[in-house]
Amino acid sequence: MIAAQLLAYYFTELKDDQLKKIDKYLYSMRFSDETLKDIMNRFRRELENGLSRETSPTATVKMLPTFVRSIPDGSEKGDFIALDLGGSNFRILRVKVTQDKKQPVQMESQVYETPDDIIHGSGTQCVTACLGALSLSLPLQLFDHVAECLGDFMEKQKIKDKKLPVGFTFSFPCLQTKLDEAVLLSWAKKFKASGVEGLDVVKLLNKAIRKRGDYEADIMAVVNDTVGTMMTCGFDDQRCEVGIIIGTGTNACYMEELRHIDLVEGDEGRMCINTEWGAFGDNGSIEDIRTEFDREIDRGSLNPGKQLFEKMASGMYVGELVRLILVKMAKEGLLFEGRITPELLTRGKIETKHVSAIEKTKEGLKKCMEVLTRLGVEPSDEDCLAVQHVCTIVSFRSANLISATLGGILSRLKENKGVARLRTTVGIDGSLYKMHPQYARRLHKTVRRLVPDSDVRFMLSESGSAKGAAMVTAVAYRLTEQTRQIQETLAEFRLNEAQLLEVKKRMTAEMERGLKESSHREATVKMLPTFVRSTPDGTENGDFLALDLGGTNFRVLLVKIRSGKRRSVEMHNKIYAIPVEVMQGTGEELFDHIVHCISDFLDYMGIKGARLPLGFTFSFPCHQTSLDAGTLVTWTKGFKATDCEGEDVVELLRDAIKRKEEFELDVVAIVNDTVGTMMTCAYEEPTCEVGLIAGTGSNACYMEEVKNIEIVEGSEGRMCVNMEWGAFGDNGCLDDIRTTYDQAVDENSLNEGKQRYEKMCSGMYLGEIVRQILIDLTKRGFLFRGQISETLKTRGIFETKFLSQIESDRLALLQVRAILQQLGLDSTCDDSIIVKEVCGTVSRRAAQICGAGMAAVVDKIRDNRGLDRLDITVGVDGTLYKLHPHFSPIFQQTVKELAPKCDVNFLLSEDGSGKGAALITAVGCRQREREGQQP
């Protein structure tokens, strides 16, 4: 018993001592985490070089665009053919993708052998050889074979009469400029068919199919096996955005942000990049970690100096690396008592499958003894232990190197997404990963150490690259059909010049109806006189009060206007809330509250004793009979105070001031915010004679000839007309350009059938139009995986500010996605692209029809004045115009195109409803003095 224990102890000591010697001998193959992180960072730099236009021509990691723009989202369906050419066997599959949850993918396949004479570009089919065109016939010979196999497969499947979409897995380095185009850069894997390099393999295959003439095929996508792996796994796990092959060769692909891929136009969305990482280090960037054994492998290879990383990490070379190490150790007397046999010196005698078998926990040493015995080296038990350890070091180095490069990809994905923690799935295929007993576990553990802020799921590709080719084709098919239908939907919003000119023409006609006494009552565009008869001329002077009532907040302002050389406007204001019970109580309560706020402000400013002139910005529809008299037509914006509609709001205010008995005010003007905007800008720019509000609501005003305003007495001079153009179209004149989405927004509004033009172009409604479109697209399965969330069902979820943010040119799709997620919409990158396009289309139409209305206004002013050309300024206010990234340029361009005889400048208003009210009051005071009236 004691002797056995001593023997075991001795054996363990001997084993540990021997393993330490090997560790020391192969020290350069064992990497610390620090070294691996350094390799990871070097690989990141090579990725960036491959993506950049400046450095990509000389980059070793080529970062080839694949034009695969989306992973499967689960809505794919259809019948597809997949071709898989990458070795001596050629496989064809028929892949049926359905919505059946139990069996979503059904596959039937057949393997065809590719004869060596075709692989090597020689054979007997060269009919044109006698004509001296041998080199031209050779590429077609390979693709003739593929076309013949495809024809045979379709015959057996009885689908020759169908033109099914085809995906082509072509596992050789290719340059792609489209999804269905791939120019072969160079052959690999013993293929040498001449005349193919530099040509588009899809064209060659199509040519071979056409030459047969007995069937048709629609080749929609050509992919490499790595992309196929990612797409295969992506069908089962939609988080999968990385694909890796660790087999005979090694490579990786991942979904990169399009904005970072300089060689591809556009910056919206993502695209799968085939890294071709096997060439990492071909520029010397990993020379310090290559060993003498790596250099010997390279010298004896078919492509010296190329694919250096692949030669260190892939299955094709792992066994050969082990053999070279054993040869050297034997020569130095460290193994086999120095015995070296011809078998041990023969290349390829130790294969990767042998390494995998030797490293098995239980039977590994037995297998090692068998392999070494076949090599004739007469191994001892200690030799077997040593060789097993050598195998472990070599395969572990491979797993570590792949972990470092994969870590580089994962860290880039995390950076691209701007997240604190990355959640992603990596699809993996390849014999080394699948067959080696320890490889997967080592890789997973190392990756998690190198990228600790990532939750990575590793998913084994079960059906290989061919199913992936079918998935790429299915996605391409889905996206093509989806794009067609989405474009068809959005086409209704894309108005051409003829349609916009028609909108302008109809606006002009409606303006005329509003101005004429005979048609004014029925007119939808009311053209209300404001009794503002001139714009500021610079002589305005004095202190004025302004009130601004137009929502749940109410402002009181003191505006000090100074004329002369030091012309200036100084403003002081205070904001007061209007409680809901006051908004919806009695009129007396509302106006008493307003007067109470004025009293507080006068105390605050210390001016209660002065009888100041006052301008009242009252942003509700009013019928004015003079500058200081306006009858409320109807409440809007949630106000419902009783005994106000049909009453003169100026008199209601005066009555409330009398009831208070604390101060006196001279109410000079009741003002609409659009007019205030015009007056504010006119104070800075005398040519400003038009005002526009493009915000929550939409309205315009302009200086019309008094003689044209038939409901006002007199014919001299001009007067500002408040158009109330939001109601344009209420008589049905815009029905031909209104969509079903506009109708849905109108039907769900508080004032159905009213303000139809405003509902097509104002900030209050644009988001709601977008929401209606998104609901429809989701029902049709184009968005949010076909799931209509409770959020999406909620009216008002899309505020204008979100549209402005989503359409910002500076905003990456990742941020768009973040905005949608804030709104409770779990979107993919593809969803974000569609939502952004919908928002852009809706806001573009809004800007265009608003521009068409403004073109009608400026052209009318030009006609009024009998001018060949008009030079005029439009004062503009409103959040949509100010904050939306594209509204104002599209609006301005539309005005320019539809009113070519007008030179229109646009000036942003600063506080039209406050400063503008004071300026109107000042102009009104000046006007009264000229007319000899006393306050």
QUIKA-V103358 format. One record per residue. OMEGA is omega in whole degrees, 0 to 359 (999 if undefined). NEAR is the number of other ideal C-beta (glycine too) atoms within 12 Angstrom. D_CENTER is the distance of its C-alpha to the mean C-alpha in Angstrom with 2 decimals. Layout:
# QUIKA-V103358
<<OMEGA;NEAR;D_CENTER> <OMEGA;NEAR;D_CENTER>>
This chain:
# QUIKA-V103358
<<181;7;73.30> <180;8;73.34> <179;9;73.43> <180;10;70.32> <179;11;68.46> <179;12;69.56> <179;13;68.42> <180;14;64.97> <180;14;64.77> <181;15;65.86> <179;18;63.32> <180;15;60.46> <180;15;61.60> <180;19;61.88> <182;23;58.42> <181;17;56.81> <181;18;58.71> <180;28;57.65> <178;23;53.97> <178;16;54.07> <180;23;55.61> <177;31;52.85> <181;20;50.18> <182;16;51.91> <182;26;52.30> <183;32;48.59> <184;17;47.41> <179;22;45.03> <182;36;43.10> <187;24;42.48> <171;32;39.53> <177;16;39.15> <179;22;35.80> <179;13;35.98> <180;25;36.28> <178;34;33.44> <177;24;31.13> <177;22;32.31> <179;38;31.51> <181;35;28.04> <177;23;27.48> <180;32;29.00> <177;42;26.65> <180;34;23.62> <179;24;25.09> <175;38;25.58> <183;42;21.95> <176;30;20.94> <180;27;23.73> <181;37;22.52> <187;33;19.00> <180;20;20.50> <184;18;21.84> <188;13;25.05> <185;21;25.99> <181;27;24.64> <182;14;27.84> <182;16;30.01> <178;30;27.75> <175;33;29.30> <197;42;26.17> <178;37;24.69> <186;42;21.02> <176;39;20.93> <180;38;17.73> <183;52;18.19> <168;37;15.71> <190;49;15.05> <185;37;11.32> <171;42;11.66> <180;46;14.35> <178;39;16.59> <178;35;15.80> <182;29;19.50> <181;34;19.60> <173;39;20.69> <179;27;24.22> <183;32;26.65> <188;29;29.32> <173;45;28.42> <175;49;30.46> <176;50;29.63> <181;52;31.62> <180;43;32.01> <181;47;33.83> <180;37;34.20> <184;27;37.81> <175;18;41.27> <181;20;40.25> <186;37;37.88> <175;38;36.29> <179;41;35.16> <166;42;33.58> <185;34;33.05> <177;44;30.19> <180;26;30.00> <182;36;26.92> <176;21;27.67> <178;17;26.70> <185;11;29.97> <181;9;29.28> <181;8;32.54> <185;11;31.97> <182;23;28.46> <175;35;29.15> <184;21;32.55> <170;32;33.46> <184;25;36.53> <175;27;37.07> <180;25;39.75> <178;21;40.44> <179;27;42.05> <176;16;43.83> <183;32;43.10> <182;23;46.49> <183;17;46.97> <176;19;48.21> <178;35;44.89> <184;31;42.83> <174;20;45.04> <175;29;45.06> <180;21;48.70> <187;24;50.53> <186;11;52.69> <188;24;50.27> <184;27;50.24> <185;17;51.98> <184;17;51.31> <182;17;52.77> <179;9;56.08> <178;11;54.41> <181;10;53.19> <184;15;49.53> <185;21;49.25> <180;21;46.03> <183;20;44.28> <186;32;45.41> <180;33;44.25> <181;36;40.46> <181;38;41.08> <178;36;43.45> <184;42;40.74> <170;40;38.43> <180;30;41.50> <179;34;41.97> <181;43;38.40> <180;36;38.78> <178;29;42.19> <180;35;40.92> <178;41;38.07> <179;27;40.69> <181;22;42.93> <181;32;40.23> <177;31;39.27> <181;18;42.98> <180;17;43.51> <182;25;40.52> <180;12;41.86> <181;26;38.55> <181;22;39.69> <181;12;39.40> <175;19;35.69> <185;18;32.97> <175;33;30.66> <184;39;27.26> <171;47;27.92> <188;49;26.03> <173;55;27.83> <183;48;27.86> <193;50;29.36> <177;42;29.81> <182;37;30.64> <182;36;28.77> <171;41;27.05> <181;30;25.03> <172;36;22.36> <175;19;20.93> <180;25;19.81> <183;34;19.55> <178;34;23.09> <181;27;24.65> <179;41;26.03> <181;24;28.68> <178;35;30.92> <179;24;31.36> <175;23;34.24> <174;30;36.03> <174;32;36.40> <175;27;38.19> <175;19;41.45> <181;31;40.03> <183;24;41.64> <187;39;41.60> <177;26;42.23> <181;25;40.57> <181;36;37.13> <182;26;35.56> <180;18;33.61> <179;29;33.18> <184;28;30.39> <178;42;31.37> <178;34;29.73> <179;25;31.97> <180;38;34.93> <178;40;34.43> <180;28;33.93> <180;24;37.09> <179;31;39.00> <180;33;37.92> <181;19;38.92> <178;21;42.20> <175;26;43.06> <184;12;42.31> <174;17;42.88> <177;28;39.26> <177;23;35.75> <180;35;32.49> <182;26;28.89> <186;43;27.39> <186;38;23.65> <170;45;22.64> <185;47;24.38> <173;52;23.43> <189;51;25.28> <180;50;26.75> <178;50;24.47> <178;58;21.34> <178;51;23.55> <180;52;24.36> <183;52;20.80> <177;56;20.11> <180;47;23.52> <180;39;22.86> <179;40;19.30> <181;42;21.01> <181;27;23.10> <186;29;20.75> <172;32;17.04> <183;30;16.68> <181;38;18.02> <176;44;15.85> <175;51;18.91> <180;51;21.85> <170;50;25.25> <173;47;28.51> <182;47;31.65> <177;40;34.50> <172;34;36.64> <175;38;33.82> <180;46;30.77> <178;50;27.15> <172;53;23.66> <177;49;20.10> <181;46;16.82> <181;45;13.04> <175;39;12.08> <184;33;9.03> <182;32;9.23> <180;24;9.93> <184;32;12.98> <186;35;14.38> <186;25;16.68> <179;28;18.32> <179;32;15.46> <176;16;14.35> <180;19;10.89> <180;22;8.30> <173;29;4.97> <183;36;4.51> <177;37;7.86> <177;39;11.43> <178;48;14.69> <172;46;17.12> <189;46;20.83> <190;47;22.35> <187;42;25.97> <177;50;27.04> <182;39;30.64> <176;39;31.25> <179;48;30.37> <179;34;33.54> <178;29;34.78> <179;23;34.79> <187;15;37.01> <177;27;34.45> <182;36;35.90> <184;19;39.47> <180;15;40.80> <175;31;39.90> <181;30;41.27> <177;29;44.77> <180;18;47.82> <177;32;47.06> <181;36;43.53> <179;22;45.15> <176;22;47.81> <183;35;45.30> <182;29;43.46> <182;18;46.76> <184;19;47.74> <178;22;44.45> <183;19;43.73> <183;23;41.08> <179;16;42.45> <182;20;40.05> <175;22;36.99> <186;36;34.75> <179;36;36.42> <179;42;33.99> <181;44;34.28> <177;41;38.07> <192;44;38.00> <188;52;35.77> <183;41;35.83> <181;38;38.34> <188;35;39.98> <184;41;41.48> <180;52;42.05> <181;37;45.44> <176;32;46.57> <179;41;45.78> <182;46;47.95> <181;40;50.74> <179;36;50.82> <180;39;51.06> <179;46;53.88> <182;34;55.76> <181;26;55.75> <178;32;56.72> <179;31;59.53> <181;18;60.77> <176;16;60.98> <181;14;62.90> <180;26;60.26> <170;39;59.95> <181;30;62.30> <176;17;65.27> <181;18;64.13> <176;25;64.31> <183;24;62.15> <176;23;62.26> <180;13;61.23> <180;24;58.74> <181;35;57.07> <183;21;56.86> <179;18;55.25> <175;21;51.54> <182;21;49.53> <173;24;52.19> <182;37;49.89> <180;28;46.66> <180;38;43.57> <177;28;44.79> <179;36;47.96> <180;44;46.08> <181;36;44.22> <182;29;47.57> <184;41;49.36> <177;39;46.88> <189;24;47.39> <188;15;48.92> <187;10;52.04> <184;17;53.05> <182;28;51.45> <177;28;54.72> <180;19;56.57> <180;28;54.01> <179;38;54.23> <180;26;58.00> <183;18;57.67> <183;35;55.28> <178;39;57.45> <178;21;60.65> <179;20;59.41> <174;32;58.93> <185;19;62.60> <178;33;62.18> <187;22;64.21> <170;32;61.84> <175;22;63.08> <179;19;61.28> <177;29;60.31> <181;35;58.89> <176;31;56.74> <182;30;55.45> <181;38;54.71> <177;47;52.92> <181;41;50.82> <176;40;49.79> <179;45;48.97> <180;45;46.71> <181;37;44.99> <182;36;44.38> <182;48;42.99> <178;46;40.62> <178;32;39.60> <178;42;38.74> <180;46;36.52> <179;41;34.66> <180;36;34.41> <178;50;33.05> <178;52;30.35> <182;43;29.55> <180;44;29.17> <175;50;26.79> <176;49;24.76> <177;41;24.81> <179;39;23.33> <182;47;20.32> <179;42;19.98> <177;32;20.36> <177;38;17.63> <180;39;15.19> <179;28;16.42> <179;24;16.02> <184;32;12.41> <179;30;11.64> <182;18;14.09> <178;21;16.11> <181;12;19.90> <182;16;20.37> <170;31;18.48> <183;22;18.93> <177;38;18.49> <178;34;20.58> <175;48;22.14> <185;50;23.62> <173;42;26.95> <177;46;29.61> <188;39;32.70> <181;27;36.42> <179;41;36.83> <186;41;34.34> <191;27;35.75> <184;27;39.48> <188;36;40.16> <185;26;41.49> <193;29;40.05> <185;43;37.05> <182;29;34.23> <179;20;35.65> <180;29;36.02> <183;39;32.49> <183;28;30.98> <182;22;33.26> <179;37;32.62> <182;39;28.80> <175;24;29.08> <184;24;31.41> <181;38;29.31> <188;36;26.02> <181;20;27.51> <179;21;24.44> <171;32;22.75> <187;21;23.53> <172;38;23.54> <177;25;24.68> <186;38;26.30> <181;31;26.45> <178;28;29.01> <185;39;28.13> <189;21;30.90> <175;30;30.63> <189;40;29.74> <184;44;27.66> <176;46;28.92> <178;47;27.34> <177;53;24.08> <177;52;24.55> <180;49;25.06> <176;54;21.89> <180;55;19.86> <179;46;21.75> <179;46;21.22> <179;47;17.43> <179;39;17.66> <179;34;20.13> <183;34;18.07> <179;33;14.98> <181;24;17.48> <180;23;19.28> <180;31;16.34> <180;23;14.91> <183;15;18.51> <178;20;19.07> <179;32;15.96> <177;21;16.92> <179;17;20.44> <185;30;19.57> <180;30;17.77> <179;17;20.57> <182;25;22.83> <185;37;20.96> <185;22;21.04> <178;35;24.49> <184;18;26.44> <180;19;29.00> <179;15;31.88> <180;24;30.34> <176;35;29.63> <178;25;33.19> <176;23;34.45> <179;38;32.73> <181;36;34.42> <181;23;37.72> <177;32;37.63> <179;42;36.87> <181;35;39.89> <180;24;42.03> <176;39;41.07> <180;40;41.83> <180;26;45.26> <180;28;45.87> <182;36;45.14> <184;33;47.51> <182;21;50.41> <185;19;52.81> <184;13;53.39> <185;21;49.75> <185;27;48.44> <181;15;49.00> <185;16;46.90> <177;30;44.25> <175;33;40.70> <196;43;39.89> <177;37;42.75> <186;43;43.21> <176;38;44.94> <181;40;47.35> <183;49;46.76> <168;39;50.10> <191;48;48.34> <177;33;50.38> <176;31;49.20> <181;41;46.50> <179;37;47.46> <178;20;49.82> <181;25;49.86> <182;21;53.18> <184;37;51.70> <174;26;53.15> <177;30;53.66> <184;29;52.19> <172;45;50.32> <175;46;48.81> <173;50;45.58> <180;47;44.32> <179;40;40.77> <180;45;40.37> <181;35;37.20> <183;26;35.67> <174;18;36.40> <183;21;37.21> <181;37;40.13> <170;36;40.81> <183;41;44.17> <166;43;44.36> <183;36;47.18> <180;43;46.49> <182;25;48.93> <180;39;48.97> <180;20;51.11> <178;20;52.20> <184;11;53.89> <180;7;52.88> <181;11;50.92> <182;18;48.98> <173;18;46.60> <180;33;45.01> <184;19;45.07> <172;29;43.54> <180;25;44.10> <177;28;42.51> <183;26;42.30> <179;21;39.99> <178;27;41.54> <173;17;40.09> <181;30;41.34> <181;19;41.78> <181;14;40.83> <177;14;44.54> <178;28;45.43> <186;30;42.72> <178;20;44.11> <179;21;47.75> <178;19;50.48> <180;30;50.27> <179;22;53.00> <181;25;51.08> <184;37;47.96> <173;39;49.93> <178;26;52.09> <179;30;48.98> <182;41;47.76> <176;35;51.23> <179;26;51.31> <178;34;48.09> <180;40;49.67> <178;28;52.81> <182;21;50.89> <179;33;49.12> <175;31;52.48> <182;17;53.97> <182;19;51.02> <180;25;51.47> <184;11;55.31> <186;23;55.82> <183;21;57.26> <185;13;60.45> <175;19;58.92> <187;19;58.55> <173;35;55.26> <185;38;53.75> <173;46;50.66> <187;51;47.63> <174;55;45.85> <185;46;42.16> <191;48;42.05> <176;42;38.67> <182;35;39.94> <180;34;41.36> <172;42;44.91> <183;30;47.68> <175;38;49.36> <173;20;52.97> <182;29;53.25> <184;38;51.28> <177;36;52.36> <181;27;52.38> <180;37;49.45> <180;24;49.67> <179;34;46.73> <179;25;45.64> <175;23;43.35> <171;29;41.47> <174;29;37.65> <175;24;35.02> <177;17;36.89> <179;29;40.31> <184;24;43.28> <184;33;46.31> <174;21;49.45> <179;20;52.03> <181;36;49.65> <183;22;48.48> <181;19;51.05> <176;27;52.33> <185;28;52.27> <177;41;49.90> <178;35;51.75> <177;26;54.96> <178;37;53.33> <180;41;52.29> <180;26;55.78> <180;24;57.44> <178;33;55.43> <178;30;56.39> <180;18;60.02> <183;20;59.81> <177;25;58.55> <179;11;61.50> <185;20;60.05> <177;27;58.94> <177;24;58.89> <178;37;56.09> <181;29;56.18> <186;43;53.33> <188;41;52.92> <167;46;49.66> <195;45;47.19> <171;53;43.82> <186;50;40.58> <179;48;37.44> <179;48;36.52> <177;57;39.99> <178;52;39.68> <179;51;36.57> <184;52;38.53> <179;55;41.52> <181;46;39.64> <179;38;38.17> <178;40;41.55> <179;39;43.24> <187;28;41.22> <186;26;41.11> <182;21;44.13> <181;25;42.37> <180;38;40.04> <179;43;41.28> <175;50;38.13> <179;51;36.03> <169;52;32.61> <175;47;30.79> <183;48;27.09> <177;39;26.04> <174;33;26.52> <179;40;29.03> <180;46;29.81> <178;49;33.22> <173;55;35.17> <178;49;38.72> <180;47;40.80> <181;41;44.41> <175;37;46.22> <183;27;49.81> <182;26;52.09> <180;16;54.05> <182;30;51.00> <191;37;50.57> <181;25;53.27> <177;27;53.15> <179;31;54.18> <177;15;57.70> <181;17;58.32> <182;13;57.14> <172;12;56.94> <183;20;53.94> <176;28;50.38> <177;36;48.62> <178;46;45.04> <173;45;43.75> <189;46;41.13> <190;47;39.44> <187;42;37.75> <178;49;35.46> <182;38;33.16> <176;39;35.67> <180;46;35.31> <181;36;34.95> <178;30;36.80> <177;22;39.48> <185;16;37.16> <177;25;36.81> <186;38;32.97> <182;19;32.92> <178;16;32.07> <175;31;28.61> <182;31;27.94> <176;29;25.76> <180;18;26.37> <175;33;23.56> <180;36;25.51> <180;23;28.62> <178;23;27.21> <180;36;26.22> <182;30;29.73> <181;20;31.50> <183;22;29.99> <180;25;30.80> <183;21;33.98> <184;24;35.33> <179;15;34.74> <182;19;35.64> <175;24;35.60> <186;36;33.37> <178;37;31.42> <178;43;30.23> <181;44;29.12> <177;43;27.17> <188;45;25.21> <182;56;24.49> <184;43;24.90> <182;38;22.67> <189;36;24.53> <184;42;23.40> <180;50;19.99> <181;39;18.24> <175;34;20.78> <179;42;20.14> <181;46;16.41> <180;38;17.69> <179;36;20.17> <182;38;17.73> <177;45;15.52> <181;34;18.87> <181;29;19.92> <178;36;16.87> <177;30;17.22> <182;18;20.95> <174;21;20.36> <183;25;18.40> <186;36;15.04> <170;39;13.25> <178;33;13.94> <178;23;16.35> <182;21;18.58> <178;25;19.57> <182;24;20.14> <176;24;20.39> <179;11;23.02> <182;24;20.48> <178;33;19.08> <187;19;22.76> <177;20;23.41> <175;22;24.10> <182;22;22.75> <181;25;19.91> <175;39;17.47> <181;29;19.14> <182;38;18.60> <179;25;17.62> <176;35;14.47> <180;45;13.62> <180;33;14.48> <183;29;12.36> <183;45;9.14> <181;39;9.98> <179;23;11.09> <183;19;10.70> <187;13;11.45> <175;27;8.67> <181;29;6.29> <179;37;3.13> <179;32;6.43> <175;28;8.20> <179;38;6.47> <179;34;7.33> <178;23;10.59> <180;31;11.38> <179;39;11.16> <173;23;13.28> <179;20;15.60> <178;33;16.13> <181;19;17.10> <183;36;14.34> <188;23;13.69> <171;35;10.29> <177;36;8.93> <179;37;5.66> <177;39;6.77> <183;40;7.74> <178;37;4.76> <182;35;4.18> <180;43;7.89> <180;44;8.44> <179;39;7.02> <178;34;9.26> <180;40;11.98> <181;42;12.17> <182;33;12.45> <181;34;15.03> <182;49;17.05> <177;44;17.31> <178;33;18.19> <180;43;20.96> <181;46;22.14> <182;41;22.52> <182;38;24.25> <174;49;26.75> <177;52;27.46> <178;44;28.11> <177;46;30.37> <180;49;32.35> <177;51;32.78> <177;42;33.89> <182;40;36.57> <185;45;37.75> <178;45;38.18> <177;32;39.78> <178;40;42.18> <179;39;43.22> <178;27;43.85> <180;22;45.90> <187;27;47.78> <176;22;48.88> <183;10;49.65> <172;17;47.56> <177;12;46.27> <179;17;43.50> <174;30;42.30> <188;21;40.98> <178;39;39.48> <176;34;37.17> <174;47;34.96> <187;49;34.54> <172;42;31.19> <177;44;30.11> <185;38;27.47> <181;26;24.28> <181;40;22.11> <185;44;23.59> <191;27;23.63> <181;26;20.35> <187;39;17.78> <186;27;16.22> <185;30;16.96> <186;42;19.72> <179;32;22.65> <179;21;22.16> <178;33;21.61> <183;40;24.54> <180;31;26.75> <180;26;26.09> <178;38;27.01> <181;40;30.21> <183;22;31.10> <184;24;30.76> <177;37;32.58> <188;35;35.29> <181;21;36.09> <179;23;39.52> <173;34;38.20> <188;21;37.06> <173;38;34.97> <181;25;33.98> <183;35;31.77> <180;32;32.80> <180;27;31.02> <173;39;33.43> <177;22;34.17> <179;29;35.53> <185;46;36.78> <178;44;37.99> <179;43;40.17> <180;45;41.22> <178;52;41.21> <179;51;43.57> <180;49;45.91> <177;54;45.93> <178;55;46.73> <179;46;49.48> <178;45;50.78> <178;43;50.81> <178;41;52.51> <179;34;55.17> <180;31;55.80> <180;30;56.05> <181;23;58.55> <181;19;60.67> <181;15;60.86> <177;13;61.90> <179;8;64.49> <177;16;63.15> <177;8;63.71> <999;18;61.23>>
